[in-house]
């Protein structure tokens, strides 16, 4: 959530580099701008399966127990949901939709790198009618097997309903697997099951559950889910954004939608690899303007130049602090 060396470089580059728009595809999934002035720190994104063309998002902090349903055809909010039955949200960083149209919200951010002994997940049914309303949510306590950590990626497998978290670390993180069924009795312990070679800010399953897309500030990685034994397939095209915080597959799986923080923030659409019209990774494992082979190694020359300039002005060590 907080600004970093990579993000500062991205802010300087935004506006100087204009990436080509995605090819035409399903209506409503060509990218859009979030126009609600209440949404200033969009930190998660999830495509509704119940309401075609609608994407759920939320602010990451200092807002309240709210979710916003945004119509991608207009960029306007069509419903604000108030969560009832939970405590005061602390740092909401991710949103995902599981089986049976249930929304999962990850209050999993920890800008202090392990200050919170536990974090929370909220689960609620997706409303059948998109109107401003209050919905009762179930709250789950989450702990990690190897101690507290910062995380911004929560994802629910669309077939099994199992919940996963990817922690956020500049040198790469891990995929954490939750219990087969979350429990409201005691803490749900998430265990590391695989390394993820990226400073992850969000992740999403494809609608069929076969692919895992993980994004960072300047790149992304596509994994084959492989029954949970993830296998790296290549890099993702991630558009340059001031602070790239979110990713979601479109409901039909043909697009990857990339969001960022800020007022009037844009959600960019890119063709999903492996789909009709999608771009496959090259032999070197990179594709597109800002593909990332993991961590900081995926930065392109232009980014490096700006990063060096920023480091010279402000000091690299200071900038790398959250």
C-alpha positions as semicolon CSV with decimal commas, in nm:
position;residue;x (nm);y (nm);z (nm)
1;X;0,000;0,000;0,000
2;X;0,266;0,254;0,097
3;X;0,497;0,427;-0,145
4;X;0,827;0,269;-0,234
5;X;1,127;0,306;-0,458
6;X;0,954;0,123;-0,742
7;X;0,637;0,326;-0,704
8;X;0,818;0,660;-0,704
9;X;0,987;0,566;-1,028
10;X;0,651;0,462;-1,168
11;X;0,494;0,793;-1,077
12;X;0,766;0,981;-1,262
13;X;0,720;0,762;-1,567
14;X;0,340;0,777;-1,572
15;X;0,236;1,020;-1,839
16;X;0,573;1,003;-2,008
17;X;0,505;0,655;-2,142
18;X;0,176;0,572;-2,308
19;X;0,105;0,204;-2,359
20;X;-0,113;0,084;-2,646
21;X;-0,473;-0,003;-2,565
22;X;-0,584;-0,364;-2,571
23;X;-0,752;-0,510;-2,875
24;X;-1,129;-0,513;-2,889
25;X;-1,303;-0,774;-2,678
26;X;-1,618;-0,828;-2,473
27;X;-1,818;-0,512;-2,404
28;X;-1,734;-0,358;-2,068
29;X;-1,397;-0,531;-2,038
30;X;-1,191;-0,285;-2,243
31;X;-1,074;-0,089;-1,943
32;X;-1,243;0,197;-1,762
33;X;-1,187;0,485;-1,521
34;X;-1,329;0,471;-1,168
35;X;-1,527;0,793;-1,134
36;X;-1,653;0,772;-0,777
37;X;-1,478;1,046;-0,572
38;X;-1,509;0,824;-0,263
39;X;-1,273;0,568;-0,420
40;X;-0,927;0,718;-0,386
41;X;-0,723;0,410;-0,291
42;X;-0,864;0,124;-0,497
43;X;-0,657;-0,166;-0,373
44;X;-0,844;-0,474;-0,493
45;X;-1,049;-0,576;-0,795
46;X;-1,282;-0,870;-0,865
47;X;-1,509;-0,935;-1,162
48;X;-1,866;-1,019;-1,068
49;X;-2,004;-1,339;-1,215
50;X;-2,355;-1,254;-1,100
51;X;-2,364;-0,908;-1,262
52;X;-2,189;-0,899;-1,604
53;X;-1,960;-0,602;-1,653
54;X;-1,949;-0,512;-1,282
55;X;-1,624;-0,505;-1,083
56;X;-1,600;-0,496;-0,705
57;X;-1,338;-0,276;-0,541
58;X;-1,260;-0,106;-0,209
59;X;-1,030;0,148;-0,050
60;X;-0,740;0,009;0,148
61;X;-0,768;0,214;0,469
62;X;-0,931;0,515;0,636
63;X;-1,265;0,448;0,466
64;X;-1,478;0,203;0,660
65;X;-1,646;-0,135;0,599
66;X;-1,743;-0,056;0,241
67;X;-1,734;-0,233;-0,094
68;X;-1,812;-0,063;-0,424
69;X;-1,973;-0,218;-0,732
70;X;-1,845;-0,033;-1,040
71;X;-2,007;-0,060;-1,382
72;X;-1,718;-0,104;-1,625
73;X;-1,923;0,039;-1,912
74;X;-1,946;0,379;-1,742
75;X;-1,693;0,371;-1,456
76;X;-1,969;0,473;-1,217
77;X;-2,055;0,310;-0,886
78;X;-2,389;0,129;-0,900
79;X;-2,391;0,012;-0,537
80;X;-2,205;0,064;-0,212
81;X;-2,220;-0,226;0,032
82;X;-2,173;-0,171;0,405
83;X;-2,039;-0,477;0,587
84;X;-2,218;-0,558;0,912
85;X;-2,105;-0,801;1,183
86;X;-1,732;-0,730;1,162
87;X;-1,491;-0,515;1,359
88;X;-1,325;-0,198;1,232
89;X;-1,125;-0,273;0,914
90;X;-0,756;-0,202;0,949
91;X;-0,585;-0,233;0,608
92;X;-0,807;-0,392;0,342
93;X;-0,589;-0,494;0,049
94;X;-0,766;-0,757;-0,162
95;X;-1,098;-0,894;-0,280
96;X;-1,188;-1,221;-0,452
97;X;-1,504;-1,408;-0,549
98;X;-1,530;-1,776;-0,472
99;X;-1,783;-2,046;-0,556
100;X;-2,154;-1,972;-0,511
101;X;-2,096;-1,599;-0,572
102;X;-1,946;-1,535;-0,230
103;X;-1,720;-1,233;-0,187
104;X;-1,404;-1,264;0,021
105;X;-1,232;-0,950;0,147
106;X;-0,873;-0,955;0,273
107;X;-0,799;-0,719;0,563
108;X;-0,442;-0,849;0,543
109;X;-0,215;-0,546;0,501
110;X;0,064;-0,484;0,750
111;X;0,281;-0,187;0,661
112;X;0,501;-0,253;0,962
113;X;0,619;-0,584;0,817
114;X;0,488;-0,812;1,092
115;X;0,340;-0,591;1,361
116;X;-0,005;-0,749;1,365
117;X;-0,019;-1,094;1,530
118;X;-0,328;-1,174;1,323
119;X;-0,526;-1,036;1,029
120;X;-0,882;-1,089;0,905
121;X;-1,084;-1,221;0,614
122;X;-1,448;-1,124;0,564
123;X;-1,694;-1,335;0,365
124;X;-2,037;-1,227;0,242
125;X;-2,287;-1,328;-0,026
126;X;-2,277;-1,113;-0,336
127;X;-2,604;-0,915;-0,343
128;X;-2,849;-1,019;-0,611
129;X;-2,967;-0,659;-0,646
130;X;-2,717;-0,379;-0,691
131;X;-2,842;-0,108;-0,458
132;X;-2,681;0,064;-0,161
133;X;-2,740;-0,177;0,126
134;X;-2,599;-0,335;0,440
135;X;-2,493;-0,701;0,426
136;X;-2,393;-0,926;0,715
137;X;-2,044;-1,069;0,674
138;X;-1,859;-1,351;0,848
139;X;-1,522;-1,259;0,997
140;X;-1,229;-1,502;1,017
141;X;-0,907;-1,462;1,214
142;X;-0,593;-1,549;1,015
143;X;-0,243;-1,629;1,135
144;X;0,062;-1,748;0,939
145;X;0,248;-2,063;1,031
146;X;0,583;-1,882;1,025
147;X;0,481;-1,557;1,189
148;X;0,322;-1,223;1,095
149;X;0,390;-1,063;0,759
150;X;0,265;-0,803;0,515
151;X;0,037;-0,918;0,232
152;X;-0,179;-0,761;-0,037
153;X;-0,293;-1,067;-0,237
154;X;-0,589;-1,282;-0,137
155;X;-0,748;-1,524;-0,379
156;X;-1,015;-1,792;-0,362
157;X;-1,005;-2,092;-0,591
158;X;-1,323;-2,079;-0,802
159;X;-1,375;-2,457;-0,791
160;X;-1,262;-2,569;-0,444
161;X;-1,333;-2,249;-0,249
162;X;-0,998;-2,275;-0,073
163;X;-0,844;-1,943;0,025
164;X;-0,483;-1,845;-0,048
165;X;-0,266;-1,546;0,042
166;X;0,060;-1,429;-0,115
167;X;0,281;-1,222;0,113
168;X;0,452;-0,907;-0,011
169;X;0,832;-0,895;-0,002
170;X;1,076;-0,713;-0,227
171;X;1,285;-1,027;-0,273
172;X;0,983;-1,243;-0,351
173;X;0,722;-1,405;-0,132
174;X;0,530;-1,726;-0,083
175;X;0,190;-1,867;-0,162
176;X;0,014;-1,948;0,165
177;X;-0,264;-2,206;0,175
178;X;-0,551;-2,177;0,421
179;X;-0,749;-2,460;0,576
180;X;-0,986;-2,652;0,351
181;X;-1,270;-2,472;0,527
182;X;-1,233;-2,148;0,719
183;X;-1,355;-2,155;1,078
184;X;-1,492;-1,882;1,302
185;X;-1,367;-2,075;1,605
186;X;-1,006;-1,977;1,673
187;X;-0,741;-1,873;1,424
188;X;-0,710;-2,011;1,072
189;X;-0,343;-2,095;1,015
190;X;-0,211;-2,035;0,663
191;X;0,093;-2,240;0,562
192;X;0,355;-2,159;0,293
193;X;0,331;-2,406;0,004
194;X;0,529;-2,249;-0,283
195;X;0,768;-1,964;-0,358
196;X;0,645;-1,671;-0,569
197;X;0,920;-1,485;-0,752
198;X;0,769;-1,140;-0,733
199;X;0,708;-0,844;-0,505
200;X;0,336;-0,918;-0,523
201;X;0,066;-0,653;-0,491
202;X;-0,226;-0,871;-0,602
203;X;-0,315;-1,204;-0,763
204;X;-0,613;-1,373;-0,927
205;X;-0,729;-1,712;-1,046
206;X;-0,863;-1,758;-1,396
207;X;-1,238;-1,840;-1,395
208;X;-1,167;-2,210;-1,459
209;X;-0,910;-2,219;-1,177
210;X;-0,634;-2,342;-1,405
211;X;-0,416;-2,030;-1,411
212;X;-0,277;-1,800;-1,143
213;X;-0,184;-1,442;-1,234
214;X;0,040;-1,252;-0,991
215;X;0,116;-0,883;-1,042
216;X;0,369;-0,642;-0,896
217;X;0,439;-0,275;-0,953
218;X;0,632;-0,329;-1,277
219;X;0,555;-0,680;-1,391
220;X;0,373;-1,002;-1,339
221;X;0,403;-1,379;-1,357
222;X;0,164;-1,637;-1,493
223;X;0,159;-1,974;-1,320
224;X;-0,013;-2,297;-1,415
225;X;-0,210;-2,393;-1,105
226;X;-0,121;-2,761;-1,149
227;X;-0,339;-2,877;-0,860
228;X;-0,172;-2,632;-0,623
229;X;0,183;-2,727;-0,721
230;X;0,226;-2,407;-0,917
231;X;0,441;-2,411;-1,229
232;X;0,575;-2,090;-1,379
233;X;0,460;-2,042;-1,740
234;X;0,599;-1,698;-1,820
235;X;0,558;-1,327;-1,764
236;X;0,252;-1,107;-1,793
237;X;0,205;-0,778;-1,971
238;X;0,147;-0,532;-1,691
239;X;0,069;-0,171;-1,787
240;X;0,271;0,108;-1,632
241;X;0,064;0,259;-1,351
242;X;0,142;0,510;-1,078
243;X;0,081;0,251;-0,808
244;X;-0,033;-0,081;-0,949
245;X;-0,233;-0,247;-0,675
246;X;-0,485;-0,487;-0,824
247;X;-0,555;-0,750;-1,088
248;X;-0,860;-0,954;-1,187
249;X;-0,953;-1,178;-1,474
250;X;-1,261;-1,065;-1,661
251;X;-1,560;-1,290;-1,595
252;X;-1,507;-1,474;-1,925
253;X;-1,133;-1,514;-1,867
254;X;-1,023;-1,341;-2,189
255;X;-0,881;-1,030;-2,021
256;X;-0,664;-0,939;-1,729
257;X;-0,780;-0,615;-1,568
258;X;-0,514;-0,409;-1,390
259;X;-0,605;-0,137;-1,139
260;X;-0,419;0,125;-0,940
261;X;-0,468;0,365;-0,652
262;X;-0,553;0,733;-0,681
263;X;-0,854;0,948;-0,758
264;X;-1,007;0,877;-1,100
265;X;-0,783;0,574;-1,130
266;X;-0,778;0,380;-1,455
267;X;-0,834;0,007;-1,488
268;X;-0,639;-0,123;-1,787
269;X;-0,733;-0,431;-1,988
270;X;-0,478;-0,669;-2,141
271;X;-0,536;-0,993;-2,329
272;X;-0,501;-1,293;-2,101
273;X;-0,223;-1,529;-2,216
274;X;-0,341;-1,864;-2,341
275;X;-0,678;-1,727;-2,450
276;X;-0,797;-1,643;-2,802
277;X;-0,619;-1,324;-2,898
278;X;-0,395;-1,346;-2,595
279;X;-0,018;-1,315;-2,619
280;X;0,202;-1,603;-2,516
281;X;0,532;-1,553;-2,331
282;X;0,841;-1,541;-2,548
283;X;1,120;-1,796;-2,527
284;X;1,305;-1,568;-2,288
285;X;1,005;-1,559;-2,057
286;X;0,917;-1,197;-2,121
287;X;0,641;-1,039;-2,322
288;X;0,504;-0,691;-2,358
289;X;0,616;-0,351;-2,243
290;X;0,673;-0,429;-1,876
291;X;0,704;-0,803;-1,831
292;X;0,882;-0,912;-1,515
293;X;1,095;-1,218;-1,456
294;X;1,061;-1,179;-1,080
295;X;1,146;-0,919;-0,819
296;X;1,340;-0,616;-0,941
297;X;1,513;-0,796;-1,229
298;X;1,220;-0,734;-1,463
299;X;1,260;-0,357;-1,479
300;X;1,315;-0,228;-1,828
301;X;1,590;0,013;-1,924
302;X;1,371;0,321;-1,902
303;X;1,261;0,232;-1,554
304;X;1,617;0,170;-1,444
305;X;1,727;0,509;-1,572
306;X;1,454;0,687;-1,380
307;X;1,519;0,477;-1,072
308;X;1,885;0,571;-1,074
309;X;1,792;0,936;-1,101
310;X;1,551;0,913;-0,812
311;X;1,806;0,726;-0,604
312;X;2,063;0,995;-0,667
313;X;1,825;1,264;-0,547
314;X;1,680;1,097;-0,241
315;X;1,905;0,805;-0,151
316;X;1,832;0,448;-0,238
317;X;1,820;0,320;0,118
318;X;1,559;0,573;0,222
319;X;1,342;0,509;-0,081
320;X;1,331;0,135;-0,029
321;X;1,171;0,176;0,313
322;X;0,793;0,135;0,322
